Amino acid sequence: MRGIFVLVVVFASSIVAQAQDSPAPQLGDHIFVPVTSLAEPFITTHVQTTISVGKTINATIPVYDIENDEAVRSAKADLFVAGIGFRFQHAAKEWLAVRLGLGTFGRLGTDTSSLLADGVTGSLGYDLGWQVRLYRAEKFILSGSMALGNQSATFINLLDWAEGLISGEGVPLVRSRNSLRGSGELHAGWGISRRFGLLGTFGMIYGESFDGKGQNDWKKDARLAVSYDLVHDIKIPLGLALTGGHYESDTAGGARQGVWFWSARLAAQGRKDFSIGLDLSTSYFESPRHGSKLQVSQISIDMRYYY
């Protein structure tokens, strides 16, 4: 991790002389740090690639005495997660942008207990969306967006398969499922000063259950980010973004869960048309299968080019 941090700093320092005017996100005098965990309100043309890996922290799962049907102890059951995402947004008009996103992620247990309890999950998804600028002032912007997306997932779960054999339900060991979802969101940005900016989103998502165990329903998503342009204080073209929020999801296993998260991003800002950054994030949610609250920590590298 220290090596990646050094690379980001060196890269930022090496391209100071290449800074140029471009359609990078800016309100007033503040140049915003691109944020990966929040949909931005800006109507820009850019391409973005994100690579992330992570795992749960000290996750456990109860071990039951089948005869007495009671938990007798806990076993370590950590999960490993990884994903790759690509996004393209095109500003068709100064007030309208079209975007396409593609992404894949995988989740599997890192030991016997977690492999039995959670199995292996692989997913490939895409979404197509439109974003419209609703209001723009020198230091403030408000936009709205709509999107439609689909996820194709494959599940391998030994525990569900074994339980199906015992109950006679005939649950397959390997199963696949497509889930379709639509969303609507509001996005806002405020350039407070040269150093600081504020971003916020609120959205509603309706669609099918990710793994088929839950019901079709509405889910809420709210996020807030602070952007800090460090160049004005340390004279090195770096930016810092801190993001926090809460959203509802069923991708961790059946029932809808509330997920709290925070993330921190350090990004090279030497070129206004290009940004590369390191993201650290942590999420917290209740897991019915694990019988406890899970903490998932991830590290990501994100690159974005504006043109």
Secondary structure, 3 states (H helix, E strand, C coil): CHHHHHHHHHHHHHCHHHCCCCCCCEECCEECCCCCCCCCCCCCCEEEEEEEEEEECCCEEEEEECCCCEEEEEEECCEEEEEEEEEEEEEEECCEEEEEEEEEEEEEECCHHHHHHHCEEEEEEEEEEEEEEEEECCCEEEEEEEEEEEEEEEEECHHHHHHHHHHCCCCCCEEEEEEEEEEEEEEEEEECCCCEEEEEEEEEEEECCCCCCCCCEEEEEEEEEEEEECHHHHCCCEEEEEEEEEEEECCCCCCCEEEEEEEEEEEECCCCCEEEEEEEEEEEEEECCCCEEEEEEEEEEEEEEEC
